[in-house]
Amino acid sequence: MLEAITSQLETLNAAAPEAPGRRELGLLYLANGSPSEAAEALEQASMLDPSHPATWSYLGQALHQSGQSDAAITTLQSAQVLAPDHLSVWWRPGFWLLDEGRASEALPLFEQAAAIDRRAATPAADGAAYRVGLARCLMDLDRPNEAVPVLEELNTLINHPYASYLLGQAYRRSGRAEDAARLRAATAGSPPSYPDPWQDAISAAKRGLDGRMEHIEALLESGQSRKAQLAITAALKRWPQDVNLLNRLSEWHRLQGNTKAWVRTLVQASRIDPEHAQTHHNLSIALQHAGDLQESLNEAHLAVQAKPDFSAAWLQIGRLRMVISGVDKSNAENPKAIQAALEPFDQAFTIGVEASREHLLYGHLLFRAGRVTDAQRVLEQLILRTDADPRAWAILSEVLSAQNLHREALSTAIDGLNLFPGQPDLTRIAERYRRAMSGSDGS
């Protein structure tokens, strides 16, 4: 970072003052953790060219990060005048005010963003931002009934735990306990990200290897393939032996559908650092995609040898054992193969696994192995999650039935149908249990 800033200062000192150069210097400071210096440079840029709305946004962010909240909010007003249809100039200061407990002042900013979005021909990519802010303001102002429709709409647009959590809170505060219960155990977590094209310049200004990596990952995640390729190529010229960069290059090849280059790049990275667990894991996935299952399994084992607490690699071993043995394709029981697959799954879940799909697979595999108590425990925890697959209720119902708990099995299937009306597996199971119950006391 120091090298880039020194170079930029030398360039600026050698020429007449110009807004683009001062703005670039300000972005370098802002992207690399020096907000006070960023504010000084960006203020100079705004004086040299007051017509550039993004400069005012960057200056506002620099002021906010340096603790000058009121000045930051005032500064964003200039951006609002110059780019009134750019939603972030409204919702960004709205969140600043909201986080300071100034909901009544923040509310009009989020309402303005909502009005702009309604007038637009297409919905805004960052529409989740003003909806979250608007709903939070309404709840802070003790108007949860008005927050509910905003959040219900948000939950039809995005599938995110934070959105579900806010809706559950709004339901509860509105006295709608049953609706809140439908959302099960939603937890707050982190809010979703809000895309803003003006932020790309800040990301691009990050320096050092960590900064470059963060910028590359942001480009890959946002689908900016060409920019990601250029950023990776430039970074590799400076750090040609960095295995993390090579892993990002392999990800770029994967996204392009070039399996051979995907595998080849990861092989190169594994030769540079044979103990890099993430490389072996990524190579395992690439080789599986290429159809080389045995070599894929070997790479997954190398990943856990390098990092014994790497739960994703243990899961990969388990999945590969299922595929190689055919356990994944047939309900015909193969006890030895199921047990061989379960061993790495057990190891992964002892370490910790987050993804709900893995919990579903684990619960089903435990059931097939005859470990019904363990299967019941895993699946009962899974159905409390907001992202649980409806098959979790179906499998749990089968697990309970296997223990002759027919009433509980039927109740579980019905609970699932209440959440996922018409789901075929649950409908079939519920009907089967109803027939069974008609001739049984369900003990």
N, C-alpha and C positions, 0 to 999 in steps of 0.2 A: 504494500500500500504506500509506504513512504517513498519508494522509487517513483511510483505513478504520480503522486502528488507533487514531488519535487520537479519532475519533468513538466507537469502542467504549469506549475508556478514559473518555471524558467521560460516556457513558451509565452505565458501571459506578460511577463516582465519585459519581454523582447518586442512586444507589439502594442499597438494602441488598444485601450480597453474595448472589449466586445462582449456582448451578452452571452453568446454560445460558449465561449471559453470560461467565463465565470460560472455559468450554469454547470458545465462539465466538472469544474473544480468542486463546486458545491455538491454535486452528485457523488463524487469520489469520497468526500468527507462524510456525507450522509450514509452511504452504503457501507462504510467501514468504521462506523461507531464514533464519529466526531461531530455530533449535531451542532455544537456551538460554532465551530469553524464553518460548518456547512451553512448555517444561517447567515453568517457574515458574507460568504461568497454569493449565496443565492439572493441576498438583499441587494448586492451590487448588480447582479444580473437583472433583477426586476427593475432597478432604476434605469439601466441601460436599455432595456426593452420591456416596458410595462404591459405590452400587448400579448405576451406569451402566457396562456393560462396555466400550463403545467408548472411553470417556474413558481407561480404563487402557491400551487399545491405543495411542491417540494419545500418551499420556504416555510409553509405552515407546519409541515411534518417535522422539519428541523427545529422550529421554535417549540413545538409540543414536546419533542424528545428532550429538549434542553430545559424543560420545566416552565416555559412561558405559555401557559395554556390560553389565556385570554388573548394574547397577541396572535397566537396561532389561529384561533377562531376568527379574529378580525381579518387576518391575512387571507383566509379562505374566501372571504366575501369578494375579494378582487377576482378570484377564479370563478366564482358564481356569476359575476357580471359578464366575464369574458366567454365562459363556456357554460351557459345555464342549463343545457341539456345533458351535461356530463354528470352522471348520478353521483360519482364519488365526491364531488365538491359539496354535496349536501349530506350524504350519510357519514362521511369521515368525521367532520366536526360534530355531527350528531352523536357519534359514539364517544367522542372526547367529553362532551357535556354530560352524557348519560353516565359515564364512568365516574364523573365527579358528583353524581347525585343531583344533577340539574335537569331532571326529566322534562319539566314544563318548558324549558328553553330548547331542549333537543327535539321535542315532538314536532314542531313546525318544519324542521329540516327534513325529517323522515317523511312527513306528509307531502312536502314539496317533491321529494324524489319519487314518491308513489304517483303523484299527479303527472309528472314528466313521463314516467314509464307507461301510464295508461294512454297517453297521447301518442306514443311511439308506434310505428308500424309493426315492429317486432319486439318481443319481450327482451329486456336488458339481461346481459349475462350475469351482472352483479345484482339482480333483483332480489336475491335472498338477503342481501345486506340491509336494505331499507325495511324489509318485512320483519326481520329479526329486531332491528332497532325500534320500529314502530310498536311492535308487540311488547317489547321490554318497557318502553315508555308508558304504554297504557297500563301495564300491570303495576309499575312503580307509582302511577297516579291513582291506583285502586280502581281501575276500570277494566277488570279481566274479561267481562262479557264482550267488550269491544275487541279485545286481543284475540279471542277465540277464532272468529272468521279469518282474521289475518293469518293465524298460525295453521288453520285447517287448509287454507290455500297453499301456504308454504310447504306443508307436508305432502301435498299432491305434486309439487314441483321438484322437491329433492327428497332423497332418502338418507337422512342424517340423524344420528342419535340426539344431537343437541336440539334439533327442531322438534323431535318427539318429546324430549324433556320439557321444552317450553310449553308445548301444547298440553301436556299432562298437568303442568303447574297451573295453566290458565283454566283448564277444566275443574281442577280441585278448588281453585279460588272462586270459581263461578258456581260452586255447589253441585257440579256434575260428577259425582264420585264414580258412577258406573262407567262413564266415558273415560275418566282418568284411569280406571282399573284396566280398561282394554289395552292401554299402552304399556301395561306391565311395568317392569323395573327399569324404565328409562332413566339414565343418569346424565348429569349435565355434560361432562367431558369438555372438549374444546369446540368453539363455534366453527362452522364451515369456513373455508377460504372464500374471499370475495374478489374475483378477478377485476383488475383495473389496468388497462393497457399503459397508462402513464407510469405504472410501477416497473415496467420492463426496463426502463432506463436506469432505475436504482439497482435492480438486479444485475444488469450488465456492467455496472460500475464497481462491483465487488472485486477485490483484489486478493492475491494470495491463493494458494491451492484450495483451501476450504471455501473461499468466496467463489472461485471458478466452479467448483463442484456444485455448490448451491444454485448458482445461475444455470448450469447445465441441466440439473435435475428439474428446475422450474420450467425450462424450455421443453424438456421431454414430456413432463406431465401435462403441459398445456398444448401439446401437439404441434409445436413450432419446430418441425423437423429440420428444415434448412438452417435455421439459426442455431439449433442444437449441434448440427454437424460442424458448422463453422467454429462454434465455441470449443467443441471437443478437439478439433484439429489444431486450433491455436494453442490450447492448453497442452496438448501432447508435444508440441514443438519445444515447450519449455520444460515439461516433466515427462519425457518419453518412457520412463520406466515405472511410472506410477500405476499400480494395478487397479486402483479405484477408478482412475480415468479410463483404463482399458475396459473395465466392467461397464462404464457408461457408454463407451463406444460399442460394446457388444449389445447393449440394450437398444442402441440406435439401429444396429443391424437387425435385431429381432423385430423392431417396429416396422422396418422396411420389408420384412418377409424374407430376408437373405439368411437362411439357416446355416449355410456353409461358412459365411463370414462371421456369423454369431458364434459358432463353435470354434472357428480358427482363432478369433480374437481372445476367447477365454483360455484356449490352450496356451497361447502366447503369455497371457497373464499368469497362468499357473506355473509356467517355467520360470518366470521372473521371481515369483514368491510361492514356492511349493507348500507353504504353511498358511496360505490365505484362505480361510474357511469359506468366505462368501464367494470367492472365485470358484471353488470346487462345487459349491451348492448351485451356483448359476450354470456351471458347465454341466452338472447333472441334469438340470432341467432342459438345457439345449440339446444334449445327447438323447434324452427321452423323446423330445420333439423330432429329432432326426431318426428315431427308431432303433437306436443302439441301446437297448435296455440294460444289458449286462454292464457295459462300460459306464452307463448312467448310474447304476447302483454302486459301482466301484468309486465313482467321484463323490457320491453322497456319503459313503463311508470315510473317505478322505476328509470331508468337511467336518464330521464329528470327531475324527481323530485330532484335527487341528483345533477344534473348539467343542469340547465335550458338552457344553451347555447350550448348544445351537439347536433349539427345538425345531425350527423349520427343516433342518437337515434330517433330524430323526423322523419327522413326518414324511419327508421324501423317501427315506428308506422303507418305511411302512407301506406307502402307496406303491412303490416299485415292486415290493414283494407281493403285493396283492395282484398287480398286473402280470408279473412274470408267472405266478402260480395259477392265474385264472380266477382267483377268488373274487375279483371285482366284476366278473361277467356272469356269474352263475350263482344260483341259490343252493346248488348242490354243495353239501357241507364237506369241507376238507379240513379236518381238525388240525392237522399238523401245519398246513399252510396258513390257516387263520391265526394259530398261535404264533407262528413266525412273524406274521404281520403285526400282531398285537404288541410284541415285545418292544419295537421302536416307538409305537404309539404310546405305550405306557411310559417310556422314558421321556418322550416329548411333553406329555401332560404332567409329569412330575416336575419338569422344569417350568412349564407354563405355556399355554396356547390361547390365543385370543379369538381367532376367526371362528364364527359360529358353524361354518360348513365342516370344519375339522371336528368340532364337538359332535355334530350329527353323525359323521362317519365313524368316529370312535364309539359312540353309543351303540350304533348298529353292529359294529364289529364285536363289541363286548357281548351283545345279545347273542350273536351267532356263535360265540365261543362258550356260551352257557353261563357267563358271569352276569346273571340277571340283576343282582343287587347293585353291582357297579354300573351296569347299563342304566338302571332306574335312576341312580344318583346323578349321572351325567346328563340324562335327558330331562330330568326334573329341573335342573339348574338351567338347561338350555331354553326351555319354554318360558322362562322369566325374562329372556332377552327380547329387545324390540326387533332384532334382525333375525329371529329364529325362523327357520324354514317350516312350513306346515307339516312336512314329513316327520318332524320331531314329535308332534302329537300322535301321529300314526304309529311310529315305532314304539313310543312309550306305551301306547295302548296295547300293542302286542306284548311288550315286556310284562305289563301288569296281568294280561290274560294268561301268560305262561306261568304265572304264580297263582292262578285261579282267583285272582282279584277282579272278578268280572264286572262288578258294579263300578269300581274305580276305573277299569278299562273303558267302559261305556261313557262314564263321565268325562274322561280325558278326551275321547273322540268328539264328544259333543262340545266341549270347551274349544277344541280346535276348529270345529265347524262354525261356532259363533264368531271366531276371529277370521276364518277363511271360508265363507259360505260357498257351498257347492264344490269344494275341493274333492276330486274323485276318490282318492285313497281314504280320506276320512269319511266320506259318504258311505263307501262300501263297508268300511269297518264298523261304523255306527249301526248300519242296517243289520250286519251279521250279529252284532252283540244284542241288538234288540230281539232278534229271533231267538238267540240263545237264552236271553233273560226270560222270555215268555214261558220257557220250560224249566227254569232254574231259579232258586232263591238267591243266586249270585253271591254265595258266601265266600 
